[in-house]
């Protein structure tokens, strides 16, 4: 029987934290009724993290180690875990023990009791990190990402999150898009809420984050905004910019044409070069948009992606009165009821 909860933890050079991490997750999950699995993804660690994971898994059947061939990055490590989840709920957290494993039941309880929520994001309200090098850039990034993507969260960087399985099935990570999972989830139709969680200072190992990631976040944010707004209509992005450039170029050339008709020389005017350059640049952007439209058509028509996501509803007659419930929720409830019926002793 598949577990109800799949916990995905990417690991990179966390040898000293692994025993405590695994034991604390186990203790936290034993305090609640849902069955679980822990998918620990070693992202090409240079220490003995992979070896220790295998040793721990030998005596813990709920621990599933995944050893990547080399260091691919956090996004790929998370995706490797997402590809292997079996539960109807998926939880993610970091391996550095700065996230509190005892908060996992809190997030799961919100998903269990509130069908209007598809994703619960942790908020490190009392964050235990350096104020200048970590907290200030994070606060600026959170505000910038929230305003740019329209998904308002206090803490995009908190790794402790819980999802319904169908949202994870719709999200695909690559590059360094793990920072934008809430935005990707919203794009996939998720209804998101945020709850305060505990946060601890790192006690072992070395942080993998630095101030240099700020510039990468900005570039990834540009990509994220483009994907959310123009993924299915690239011509509106490139063509719109092209028209903004080409229009003043055409006006400049029209003006110079009139000046030429009046007998004046225009060959040595810098304005001519500016007009020609604006027109050429504008037409280049329009052509790029047309190529993007062709690639988009090929991508979707070849089955490479979904143009939309939708929730189907069915009538649930198991309660006191019939009601409409979302199909994925009903399927899990019906499956659980069937298992309970099969396990009940016959009279």
Long-range contacts (C-beta under 8 A, 24 or more apart in sequence): 1-35, 1-339, 2-86, 2-87, 3-34, 3-35, 3-36, 3-37, 3-62, 3-86, 3-87, 4-34, 4-35, 4-36, 4-87, 4-88, 4-89, 5-29, 5-34, 5-35, 5-36, 5-37, 5-87, 5-88, 5-89, 5-90, 5-91, 5-108, 6-36, 6-37, 6-39, 6-81, 6-84, 6-85, 6-86, 6-87, 6-89, 6-90, 6-91, 6-165, 7-36, 7-37, 7-38, 7-39, 7-90, 7-91, 7-92, 7-93, 7-104, 8-39, 8-41, 8-78, 8-81, 8-82, 8-85, 8-90, 8-91, 8-92, 9-38, 9-39, 9-40, 9-41, 9-81, 9-92, 9-93, 9-94, 9-95, 10-41, 10-43, 10-74, 10-77, 10-78, 10-81, 10-94, 10-95, 11-40, 11-41, 11-42, 11-43, 11-45, 11-49, 11-53, 11-77, 11-95, 12-42, 12-43, 12-44, 12-45, 12-49, 12-71, 12-74, 12-77, 12-95, 12-208, 13-45, 13-46, 13-47, 13-49, 13-205, 13-206, 13-208, 14-45, 14-49, 14-95, 14-96, 14-205, 15-45, 15-47, 15-48, 15-49, 15-52, 15-205, 16-204, 16-205, 17-95, 17-96, 17-97, 17-204, 17-205, 18-49, 18-52, 18-53, 18-56, 18-95, 19-52, 19-56, 20-97, 21-95, 21-97, 21-101, 22-56, 22-60, 22-63, 24-97, 24-101, 24-102, 25-101, 25-104, 26-60, 26-62, 27-101, 27-102, 28-101, 28-102, 28-103, 28-104, 28-105, 29-104, 29-105, 31-102, 31-105, 32-105, 32-108, 32-109, 34-89, 34-108, 34-112, 36-62, 36-87, 37-62, 37-63, 37-64, 37-86, 37-87, 38-62, 38-63, 38-64, 39-64, 39-66, 39-81, 39-84, 39-85, 40-64, 40-65, 40-66, 40-95, 41-66, 41-68, 41-77, 41-78, 41-80, 41-81, 42-66, 42-67, 42-68, 43-68, 43-71, 43-72, 43-73, 43-74, 43-76, 43-77, 44-68, 44-69, 44-70, 44-71, 44-72, 45-71, 73-175, 73-176, 74-176, 74-178, 75-173, 75-174, 75-175, 75-176, 75-177, 75-178, 76-173, 76-174, 78-173, 78-178, 79-172, 79-173, 79-174, 82-168, 82-171, 82-173, 85-165, 85-168, 87-165, 88-164, 88-165, 88-328, 88-332, 89-162, 89-163, 89-164, 89-165, 90-162, 90-163, 90-164, 90-165, 90-168, 91-160, 91-161, 91-162, 91-163, 92-159, 92-160, 92-161, 92-162, 92-163, 93-159, 93-160, 93-161, 94-159, 94-160, 96-202, 96-205, 96-207, 97-200, 97-202, 97-203, 97-204, 98-128, 98-199, 98-200, 98-201, 98-202, 99-158, 99-159, 99-160, 99-197, 99-199, 99-200, 100-160, 100-197, 100-198, 100-199, 100-200, 102-198, 103-160, 103-197, 103-198, 104-160, 104-162, 106-195, 106-197, 107-160, 107-161, 107-162, 107-195, 107-197, 108-162, 110-162, 110-193, 110-195, 111-162, 111-164, 114-193, 115-325, 115-326, 115-329, 116-191, 117-191, 117-192, 117-193, 118-163, 118-164, 118-166, 118-167, 118-185, 118-189, 118-190, 118-191, 118-192, 119-161, 119-162, 119-163, 119-164, 119-167, 119-182, 119-185, 119-190, 119-191, 119-192, 119-193, 120-161, 120-162, 120-163, 120-192, 120-193, 120-194, 120-195, 121-153, 121-155, 121-158, 121-161, 121-182, 121-192, 121-193, 121-194, 121-195, 122-155, 122-158, 122-159, 122-160, 122-161, 122-194, 122-195, 122-196, 122-197, 123-153, 123-154, 123-155, 123-158, 123-194, 123-195, 123-196, 123-197, 124-155, 124-157, 124-158, 124-197, 124-199, 125-154, 125-196, 125-197, 126-198, 126-199, 127-155, 127-199, 128-199, 128-200, 128-201, 129-199, 129-201, 133-211, 134-209, 137-211, 137-214, 141-214, 141-217, 144-221, 145-179, 145-180, 145-183, 145-217, 145-221, 145-224, 148-221, 148-224, 148-225, 149-180, 149-183, 149-186, 149-221, 149-224, 149-225, 149-228, 150-186, 150-228, 151-182, 151-183, 151-186, 151-192, 153-182, 153-192, 153-194, 154-194, 155-194, 156-180, 156-182, 158-197, 158-199, 160-197, 163-190, 164-190, 164-328, 165-328, 166-328, 170-306, 170-309, 175-220, 175-223, 176-216, 176-220, 177-220, 177-223, 177-224, 179-217, 179-220, 180-220, 180-221, 180-224, 183-224, 183-228, 184-224, 187-227, 187-228, 188-309, 189-309, 189-310, 189-311, 231-296, 232-296, 232-300, 232-307, 233-293, 233-296, 234-288, 234-289, 234-292, 234-293, 234-295, 234-296, 235-286, 235-289, 235-290, 235-292, 235-293, 236-289, 237-289, 237-292, 238-285, 238-286, 238-288, 238-289, 238-292, 239-285, 239-286, 239-289, 239-290, 241-285, 242-281, 242-282, 242-283, 242-284, 242-285, 242-286, 242-288, 242-289, 243-282, 243-286, 244-282, 245-278, 245-279, 245-281, 245-282, 245-285, 246-278, 246-279, 246-281, 246-282, 246-283, 246-286, 247-282, 248-278, 249-274, 249-275, 249-276, 249-277, 249-278, 249-279, 249-280, 249-281, 249-282, 250-275, 250-279, 252-278, 253-279
